[in-house]
């Protein structure tokens, strides 16, 4: 199964952040029988910790290129352990901001932009998982940054959703 572009259901908490002019995209994938039995915590961990090697290389390049602009390249915080994720913990380099049984919001705030990633499973359709990204740009650097990374972002997110669910079986 391959992730496809989709719309995040309106019941997702991420919608509370969205205003006119913000960037939002969403991918979804059908979960197999095993996936429907997993917690939202395990699903979020699987998505956020399984980037393909080429995406890891792009992130490495990104960090080299943005460091002179003072953008964040290091992420401080305790990595989440097995079990329930807690706000303030990290999954990979994503800080957790919100967690309930259906959604985990993670991301970061920086001087050029704020972003959140929603890993969401609708209670009315637990066999489908959504991964949505929201970005609010603060200045010209945020607009330029998003313009430059957007094509790679879409490839990386689709690949991480597909690959993350594949690792779950």
C-alpha positions in Angstrom: 0.0 0.0 0.0 1.3 3.5 -0.9 0.4 6.8 0.8 -1.7 9.2 -1.2 -2.6 12.9 -1.0 -5.7 13.4 1.0 -7.6 15.8 3.2 -7.3 15.7 7.0 -10.6 15.2 8.6 -12.1 18.3 10.3 -12.1 16.5 13.7 -8.3 16.6 13.9 -6.9 19.0 16.4 -4.4 20.3 13.9 -7.2 22.3 12.3 -7.1 24.6 15.4 -3.8 26.0 14.1 -4.7 26.6 10.5 -5.3 30.2 9.2 -5.4 31.7 5.8 -2.0 31.8 4.1 -0.6 28.8 6.0 0.8 25.8 4.2 -1.0 22.5 4.8 -0.7 19.1 3.2 -1.9 15.6 4.1 -1.2 12.1 3.1 -3.1 9.0 4.2 -2.7 5.3 4.0 -4.9 2.3 4.8 -3.7 0.4 7.8 -3.5 -3.4 7.7 -5.2 -5.5 10.3 -2.1 -5.3 12.5 -2.0 -1.5 12.1 -5.5 -0.9 13.4 -4.6 -2.6 16.7 -1.6 -0.3 17.3 -1.7 2.8 19.5 -1.4 6.2 18.0 1.9 6.4 19.8 3.3 3.4 18.0 2.0 4.7 14.7 3.6 8.1 15.2 6.9 6.5 16.2 6.9 4.3 13.2 6.3 7.3 10.8 8.8 9.6 12.5 11.7 7.2 12.9 11.8 5.5 9.5 13.1 8.1 7.0 14.7 6.5 3.9 18.4 6.9 3.6 18.1 9.5 0.8 15.9 11.6 3.1 18.4 11.3 5.9 21.1 12.6 3.5 18.8 15.6 2.5 18.3 16.4 6.2 22.1 16.3 6.7 22.5 18.7 3.7 19.7 21.0 5.0 21.5 21.3 8.4 24.7 22.3 6.7 23.0 24.9 4.5 20.8 26.5 7.1 23.3 26.8 10.0 24.7 30.1 8.7 21.2 31.6 8.9 20.9 30.7 12.6 18.1 28.1 12.0 17.8 25.2 14.4 19.8 22.1 13.5 20.0 20.4 16.9 17.0 19.3 19.0 17.2 19.1 22.8 14.8 17.0 24.8 14.2 13.5 26.1 13.4 10.9 23.5 10.0 9.2 24.1 10.2 5.7 25.3 7.8 2.8 24.5 4.3 3.4 25.7 2.3 6.6 25.7 4.0 9.7 24.4 4.0 12.8 26.5 4.0 16.5 25.5 7.6 17.9 25.6 9.2 14.6 24.7 10.8 14.0 21.3 10.1 11.4 18.6 13.3 11.7 16.5 13.6 15.5 16.1 9.9 16.2 16.4 8.8 17.7 19.8 5.4 16.4 21.0 2.9 19.2 21.6 -0.3 17.3 22.0 -1.4 13.7 22.5 -4.7 12.0 22.7 -5.9 8.5 21.7 -6.5 9.6 18.1 -3.8 12.2 17.3 -0.3 13.2 18.1 0.8 16.7 17.2 4.6 17.2 16.9 6.8 19.8 15.4 8.8 22.9 16.4 8.8 26.7 16.4 11.7 28.6 15.0 12.4 32.2 14.0 11.5 31.6 10.3 8.5 29.4 10.7 6.4 27.1 13.0 5.3 23.7 11.9 3.3 20.8 13.2 2.9 17.3 12.0 -0.4 15.5 12.8 -0.5 11.8 13.0 -4.2 11.2 13.1 -6.5 8.2 13.1 -10.2 9.0 12.9 -12.4 7.2 15.5 -15.0 6.7 12.8 -12.5 5.1 10.5 -9.6 3.5 12.5 -8.3 1.6 9.4 -7.0 4.8 7.8 -4.0 6.8 9.1 -3.4 10.5 8.2 -0.1 12.4 8.3 -0.6 16.1 7.8 1.8 19.0 7.9 1.0 22.6 8.8 3.5 25.5 8.4 3.2 29.1 9.4 5.9 31.3 7.8 7.1 34.3 9.8 9.3 36.2 7.4 11.1 36.1 4.0 13.4 33.4 5.2 10.4 31.2 6.1 8.8 31.8 2.7 12.1 31.1 0.9 12.8 28.0 3.0 9.4 26.5 2.4 9.5 27.3 -1.4 12.9 25.4 -1.6 12.0 22.4 0.4 8.4 21.8 -0.6 9.1 19.4 -3.5 11.4 17.3 -1.2 8.9 17.6 1.7 6.1 15.9 -0.3 8.4 13.1 -1.4 9.8 12.6 2.1 6.4 12.6 3.9 4.8 10.2 1.3 7.9 7.9 1.6 7.9 8.0 5.4 4.2 7.2 5.7 4.5 4.4 3.2 7.7 3.0 4.7 6.6 3.5 8.3 3.5 1.4 7.8 5.4 -1.2 5.8 7.7 -1.8 8.8 4.6 -2.5 10.9 3.6 -5.4 8.6 
